[in-house]
Structure formats: structure tokens, C-alpha cells
Amino acid sequence: MPKYNLRVNGSVRTVESADADKPLLYVLRGLGLTATKFGCGVGQCGACTVLADGTAVRSCRMTIANAQGKAITTLEGLGLASKPHPIQTAFINEQVPQCGYCTSGMIMSAAALLSEKRKPSEGDIRLALDGNLCRCGSHVRAVRAVMAASGQRG
């Protein structure tokens, strides 16, 4: 069975899979990284968003073969409980999560935006989070959280 070496949250993980087209989402969850959620399975809801070389990607659409050689970051690798990433702190402070299902995907999309633009506009933020569906309607608080994390509100 073929082996794939993946860089996940700063560590190399070797995964065996007969299927090169296996979604990265399933691999991550199999590694115990369960913050990445299965939502729609077709890349439209954003619940499975992770960072691949710093870019927000849908892990349900990225294959294990395509993930090889990229630095994959999940919510578990973004920050620590003792030292959370600024966007994690802002999401907590703004009380963004309701049911929480979409939260990790939103945080990862926001983290990608903030690594690209230190001071994004509200329009930039809305565009970056546009692909992250939230049935609870917490997008307004998420936008406030990203503004706070970028130092534009506090």
C-alpha cells in the first residue's frame, strides 16, 4: 500500500492509503484532528477549511496525493490553549460560535486572510468568509472578530 508523507501542524505524518484520491479531510480526521468538519463534501460550505501552504483550501476536495509536500495547518495547529492565535482569541471574545460546527472553517479562512492582509477592509473580510456557511447566522460577529484580530476594533 502506498505511503504518503504529510506535513500537518509542523510534524511529518506518514499515512498509508491505497487511494491517492482519498480526501485530505478523511485523513486528518483519521489522525485524530477532528476540528476539521465534514459539511457538504463538495467544497461549498467551508466547514472543512484548512491551510495548505498558508492558503485556505477545502480539505474535502484536496486529495491525499495533492496534499503531499504542502504544509497543512488545521485548527489544532493554529494556536495552543495556552497561547491561542489572535483570531482564535477574537472569536472567543466576540462570542462568535453558536453551534460551533462552522467555526473552525471560518477561523481558518480568517487566518489565511490575516496572513495575506494585516488590515483587511470589512469588504475583504466578508469576501474571505463568503464561502463559509453558518446556519446560526454568526457572520456579523465573525466579521467583528476579524476586525478585532487585525487591530481595527477592540
C-alpha positions in Angstrom: 0.0 0.0 0.0 1.4 3.4 -0.9 2.6 5.7 1.8 2.1 9.5 1.9 4.2 11.8 4.0 2.2 14.8 5.0 3.4 17.9 7.0 0.5 18.5 9.3 0.7 21.2 12.0 4.5 21.2 11.8 5.0 17.4 12.1 5.5 14.9 9.3 2.9 12.2 9.4 3.1 9.0 7.3 -0.2 7.7 6.1 -0.9 4.5 4.2 -3.7 4.6 1.6 -4.4 2.6 -1.4 -6.5 5.5 -2.8 -4.4 8.5 -3.9 -7.8 10.4 -4.4 -8.7 10.0 -0.7 -9.9 13.4 0.6 -7.5 15.1 3.0 -10.4 15.6 5.3 -10.8 11.9 6.0 -7.0 11.6 6.5 -7.0 14.4 9.0 -9.9 13.1 11.0 -8.2 9.6 10.9 -5.2 11.3 12.6 -7.5 12.5 15.4 -7.7 16.1 14.1 -11.4 16.4 14.5 -11.7 20.2 14.4 -11.9 19.9 10.7 -15.6 19.1 10.0 -17.4 17.3 7.2 -20.1 19.5 6.0 -21.2 19.1 2.4 -18.4 17.1 0.8 -18.3 19.2 -2.3 -16.3 22.2 -1.1 -19.2 24.6 -0.8 -19.8 25.0 2.9 -16.3 25.7 4.3 -16.6 23.5 7.4 -13.6 21.5 6.3 -11.3 24.5 5.6 -7.6 24.1 6.4 -4.5 25.9 5.3 -2.2 24.5 2.7 1.0 26.5 2.5 -1.0 29.3 4.1 -3.9 29.3 1.7 -7.4 28.4 2.8 -8.5 25.2 1.0 -11.4 22.8 1.3 -10.0 19.6 2.7 -12.9 17.6 1.3 -11.8 18.4 -2.2 -8.0 18.2 -1.7 -6.7 14.7 -2.2 -4.0 13.0 -0.1 -1.8 12.9 -3.1 -2.2 16.7 -3.7 -1.5 17.4 0.0 1.9 15.8 -0.1 4.6 18.3 0.0 2.4 21.1 1.4 2.4 22.5 4.9 -1.1 21.6 6.2 -2.4 23.5 9.2 -5.6 22.6 11.0 -7.3 24.5 13.8 -5.4 22.3 16.3 -2.1 23.6 14.8 -3.1 27.3 14.6 -2.6 28.1 18.2 -2.3 26.5 21.6 -4.8 26.6 24.5 -2.1 28.5 26.5 -1.3 30.8 23.5 -4.1 31.0 21.0 -3.8 32.6 17.6 -5.2 36.2 17.7 -8.1 35.2 15.5 -9.0 32.4 18.0 -8.9 34.9 20.8 -11.1 37.3 18.9 -13.6 34.6 18.0 -13.9 33.8 21.7 -14.1 37.4 22.8 -16.8 38.2 20.2 -18.7 35.0 21.2 -18.8 34.0 17.5 -19.6 30.3 17.9 -23.2 29.2 18.4 -23.5 25.6 17.5 -19.8 25.7 16.5 -19.9 23.5 13.5 -18.7 26.1 11.0 -16.3 27.8 13.5 -13.1 26.1 12.7 -13.5 26.6 8.9 -14.3 30.3 9.5 -11.3 30.7 11.7 -9.0 29.1 9.2 -10.4 31.3 6.4 -9.9 34.3 8.6 -6.3 33.3 9.5 -5.5 33.0 5.8 -6.9 36.4 5.1 -4.9 38.0 8.0 -1.7 36.4 6.9 -2.3 38.0 3.5 -3.6 41.4 4.7 -2.8 42.8 8.1 -5.6 45.3 8.0 -8.3 43.9 5.7 -11.3 46.1 5.0 -14.8 44.9 6.1 -15.4 44.0 2.4 -12.2 41.9 2.3 -13.4 40.1 5.4 -16.9 39.4 4.1 -15.4 38.2 0.8 -12.9 35.9 2.6 -15.7 34.4 4.8 -18.3 34.3 2.0 -17.7 30.6 1.3 -18.1 29.6 5.0 -21.8 28.9 5.6 -23.2 29.4 9.1 -26.8 28.3 9.7 -26.8 30.1 13.1 -26.1 33.5 11.4 -23.0 34.4 13.3 -21.3 36.1 10.3 -21.8 39.6 11.8 -19.9 38.6 14.9 -17.2 36.8 12.8 -16.6 40.0 10.8 -16.2 41.9 14.1 -13.8 39.3 15.4 -11.6 39.5 12.3 -11.6 43.3 12.6 -10.6 43.0 16.2 -7.9 40.5 15.5 -6.4 42.9 12.9 -6.3 45.7 15.5 -9.0 47.7 13.8 -11.6 47.4 16.6 -11.2 46.5 20.1 
